[in-house]
């Protein structure tokens, strides 16, 4: 699924799960995979995945590390996948966890920076958050300012 998700947007043809790795190799991409199996039992399914993409160009410059890599991380909680990191070390995860714990649905999220290593801005479309939810997000130490707009 990860390879398909990476290849399909840059391919002129439909990429299915079976041919995703082959299509990636045709485009000169080298895919390596490391699987660390902790238990593997049905009672303990996969909870965490990290994808590291090297030598990339991206319109999302703040996601690229100094070494030229993009790291994307996700976790599964209660059977629902959550994006926890995209170049913003842990901030997406911290805010997303609070929203999840408070049962607030997210309709969109946009993350950006004015320049590398500068302050990040996160815009999140949500259902009606409670004052408690907004207070909890505002208390995250790295958040300098929180603005809630009701449109």
Secondary structure, 3 states (H helix, E strand, C coil): CHHHHHHHCCCCCCCCCCCHHHHHHHCCCCCCCCCCCCCCCCCCCCCEEEEEEECCCCCCHHHECCCCEEEEEEEEECCEEEEEEECCCCHHHHHHHHHHHCCCCEEEEEEEECCCCCCEEEEEEECCCCHHHHHHHHCCCCCCCCCCCCC
